[in-house]
Amino acid sequence: MSRMSVSAAPRKTTHGTITPAANFDKEEDAKRLKKAMQGFGCDEKTVISIAAHRTNYQRQEIRKTFKTMYGKDLMQELRSELSGHLKDAILSAMMSTYEYDADQLYHAMKGLGTTESVLIEILCSRSNQEIVEIKQTFKTMYGKDLEKEIRSETSGHFERLLVSMLSANRDETGTIDRAKAQKDAQSLYKAGEARWGTDEATFNVIFATRSFPQLRATFDEYSRISKYDIEKSIEREMSGDLKNGMVAIVKCARDLPGYFAERLYKSMKGLGTDDSTLVRVVVTRAEVDMVEVKQRFQQMYRKSLKQFIEGDTSGNYRRCLLSMIGDGPY
């Protein structure tokens, strides 16, 4: 193999809409929250002005300080004072990053049926380190092993894909090996379009272990040898949750902000709103790449994310979401 076939992928820099608050004073924030929840009713605007304008680290500091100052759990206080979708958004924001992902995975599997789209969104988009932290946090919060729970709630090739994601073994070196991309593209072609039936295991190995830049190179090579793009091939060859999971990995590898822009769009398009997805994506991307998610949303749907949120939400819930995406005068 020629050394020229290996190159470094350009690093993508992303930007959040929530950044560390200047002159952060955790005691002052704790005092303001206590005052906002005293007496009849709750001063929701004050709660939003803090929760939507502090980083997750700063919110955790406020939680600890509140308990120290008043001997009360801030989450329980907020839970009793707020209601509706605003309560969901604020409580989601106030959890630690890994607590929230673990919570979402737990509730996606709790009770009758499983919300597979949540499992796919979280497990197919997070880094190795994030997956490791989520697994540890899940065990701490629920006393259960996340992999065992996933195995009991899913089956077949979809189960294998998620267990592969949970192994947190994706290459994250950021190098691109062109020769390997060509070889993998041939393997994917032979496993799908070039045969009767599909060899899902080959897709699983490549999709679960290669870095996102390496997968992009592989998908480019695939387009050269197949009459179908990789995403189209997956949609032709697979079905159900496995297809959705594989397509999600393609989208995350190609354009992570674009993937989340689409998740937001689908949560609001048509009749009704999928508020749990809307809240989850806003909360989890606000400090990571929401600037880029908003840019991709505008490019993909010819309307701003702000316009969509304004059209689908109301009141202080709307105020909270717009603040988190950096579009609120609040």
N, C-alpha and C positions, 0 to 999 in steps of 0.2 A: 504493500500500500504506500503510495506516495505521500510524503509529508505535506505536500501542497494541498492535499485533500482535506486537511484539518485547519480550521480557522476559528477565531474567536467571534462569537455573536455580539453585535453592538448591544450595549446595556440600555434598557428602556427605563427612563426616569419618569416616575409618576408623582402626582401631587394630590393631596387631600384638600377638602374644603374646610375641615376642622383642623386647626393647628393649635399648638400650645398657647393658652391665654397668657398675655403679658401681665406682669405683676400679680401672678396667681397667689391668692390668699385663701387657703383651704378653710381656715377658721371663719373668715368673713362669709364665705360661700355657705358653710354649715349654718351660720346664724341666719342668713337670708332665707335659706330653705326652711328652717324651723319657724321663722316668722310667717312665711308664706302658707304654712300648714296650720297655723294657730287659728282658733276661733271658728266661726261658721264658714264653710266653703274653703276653697283653696285658691291662692293666687297663682293660677297656672302660668301666667306670663313670666313671673319671676322664676318659676321652676324651669321653664323653657330657656330663659335667658342664661341660665347656668348649665343645664344638661346639654344643650345644643351648641354650647360655645366653649366646652372644655374637652380636652383629649381624654381618651379612656384612662390613661394613667392618672390624670388629674381627678377624674370622677372617682377612681378607687381611693385616692387620698381623701377626698371629701367624705366618702362612705366611712372610712376608718375614723376620721376626725369627728364626724357627727356622733358616732357611737361613743367615742371617748368623752365628748362634751355633754351629751344628754342621756347616755345610758339607754339609747333606743336604736333600733335597726332602721336605717334610712329607707331600705327597700320596703320594709313592712309599712312604714309610715306613708310612703308614696303609694303603695298598693291600696291602702285604705282611703287615701285622699283623692286619687285620680280615678277616672273611669274611661271605658271605651277604648278606641284606637290610640288616643293620646296616652293613656296609661301603658298600653303595650309598647309604644315608641319610647317613652321615658324609661320604663323598666329595662327594656332591651339595651338602651344606651348606657344605663348605670351598671349593668353586669360587666365583668371583665370580658375581654375579647374571647378567651377560650371557654369561659363559663357560658357565654351566649351561644357559641357554636355547639357546645355539648348539649345545652338546653334544647336547641332547635332539632338536633339529631334525635334526642330522647323523645320529644313530642311527636316527631315524624313517625316514630315506631310504636308509640303508646296506643293502647286500645285496639279497636277493630281496624284492620287495614293499615297500610303503610303509605306515607306520602313520599314516593320514590324520588320525585323531583327535588325535594329538599336534600335527600341523601346525595344525589348526583351533584347538585349545585355546590355543596360544601366540600365533599370529598374529592371532587374532580378539579377544584380550583385552588386548593390550599397548598402551601409549600410542605416539604418533608417535616421541617421543624414544627410548623403549625399543626400538622397531623399528629405528631408525637405528643404535643401539648394537649391537644383536644382529647386524645385517648386517656391520658393521665387525669385530666380534669373530669372526664366522664366517669371514670372509676371512683374518684374522690366524691363527686356529687351524688352518684346513684348506686355505688357499691357493685357495679356490674362491669363486665368486660365488653367494650364497644364491638370488638370483632365478633364475639359470641352472639351479641344482640343482632348484629347485621346478618350473621349466618342464619339465625332463627327466623328472621323476617323476610329474607330474600331467598332466591334459589337459582340453580342453573348457572349459565354463563354471566348473568347479571350479578349474582352473588360473588362469583370469582373476580369480576372486574372491581367490585367495591372492596373486597378483601385485598386485592392487589394495591388499590389506592391506599388502604390502611397500613400496608407494609412500609409506606414512606421511604421507598427505595428508588425514587426517580433521580436520574442523573441531573445534578444542578451545577455542573462545571461551567456551562455556558459556551462550550466549544462546539463547533459544527464539523462533523466528519462526512465529507461529500461521498466518499466511497461507501461508507456505512449507510448513508441515506439512499443511495442507489440500490444497495443490496436489500435494505428493508422495504423499499418501494416494490421491488420484484417479489419479495416474500408476501407482501400484502396483496399484490395483484394475483399471485398464484393461489393465495388462500381465499380469494373472493371471486372477482370477475372471471378468472381464467378456469374456474372449475364448477362442477355441479354441486350446489350446497356450499356452505361456508365453513372454513376452518377458523372458528372464533378464537381458539387458543393463540394462534399466531398474532392476531390483532391485539389480544390482551397483553402478550409479552412486550410488543413494541410500544403500544399506547401507554403502558404502565411504567416503563423503565426509562424511556428516552426523554431527554430534556425538551422543553418546549421549543427552543431554537432548532434542535435536531429534528423534532417532529415537523416543523415548518419546512425544513430542507427536504425531508422525506416526502411530504405532501406535494412539493414542487416537482420532485422526481417522478412521483406517481402520476401526475397530470401528463407527463411526457410519454408514458407508456400505456396509459388507459384512456379510453374515449370519455370516461367519466372522471370528474373531480372526486377526491376521496370522500367528501361528505355525501355526494350523490351515490357513490358506490355503497356506502354504509346504509343509506336509506333503501337502496335496492336489495341489499343482501341480508339485512337484519330487521328486527321488528321489536316493538314494545320498549321495555325499560332498557334492555341492552343497547338497542339502537340509540335511544335518547342519551344514554351514558357515553357511548362512543362519540356521538356527534358533539356532546358538550366538551369532551377532551379536545376534539378538533378545533372547536371555537375558542376554547381557553388558550390553546397553543398558538393559534393564529392572531388572536386579538382579544385579550382578557377584558379590557374596558368595553369592547364591543359586545362581548358575551353578557356582561352585566347590564349594558344598555338595553339589550334585547329582553333580558329578564324583567327589567323595569317596565318596558313597553307592554309586554304580555300581561303584566300584573294590572295594567290600567286600560288596555284597549277593550272595546266592546262594552256590553252591559255589565255593570257591577265592577268591583275592585277586589283583587286578591291582596288584601291589606297585609297579611302576614309576610308575603314575598316583598311587597313594597317596603315595609318597615325593615325587614332583614337586609335587603340589599343596600338601602340608604345607610343604615347603621354600620354595616360591616365594611362598606367602601368609603365612607366619609373621610376617614383618615388615611386611606390608601391611595386611591386613584379616581376619586369622584370628579376631579377637574376633567380628566380624560374621558370618563364615562359620560359626562354631560356633553362634551365635544362630539363624541361618537353618536350619542342619542340625536343631537341636532342634525348631524350628517346623514344618519340612517332614516330618520322619520320626518325631517323637514319641519320639525317643531321642537321647541326647547323642552327639557325635562320640567322646568318650572311651569310651563303652560299646561303640561299634562297633569302635574300634581294639583295645580290650581283648579283644573276642571273636574278632578276626581275626588277631592277632599274638601273639608271645610273647617272653619273655626280654628281653635288652638292646635288641633291635630295638623291642619295645613300649615299653620305658623311654625310648628315644630319641625316638620319635614323640610320646609323651605329654608329654615335657619341652618339645618344640618347640611344642606347642599350648597350653602353659601349664597342663597338667593332671597334671604329675608332681610327686611330693614329692621330686624328685631335684635 
